[in-house]
């Protein structure tokens, strides 16, 4: 009876564990690292799609740093007429209870921008943003800055 009970408890635990790990459509089905540990990293924009059309060639170099203390920063740099132009953004980030929506709140702003996490791996993240006003879906793929 004890063996049967242990088997049922272990099976139930594994079922709950595997079910809870598969949150992202394109992410890993299982990871030993927490969502926050995978998210906190320095990322470089590698793919930028608007309504399914790739626009990465038209984008500046974008770096996203998500820190464990709940802050983030984004810098974008491009060369214009031989001059390096850089824009910088800083703020705080939060995850929803499910860990599938990343909210970025720029310092001094009242309302955050919310991104759906489609993929969250140790070395890659994909964020989706829908702009209601323009009726466009933005899909941004980042790779870890090593």
Secondary structure, DSSP 8 states (H G I E B T S, - for coil): -HHHHHHHHHHHHHHHHHHHH--STTS-S--SS-HHHHHSEEEEEEEEEETTEE-GGGS-EEEEEE-TTSEEEEEEEEEETTEEEEEEEEEEEEE-TTS-EEEEEETT-SS-EEEEEEEE-SSEEEEEEEETTTTEEEEEEEEE--
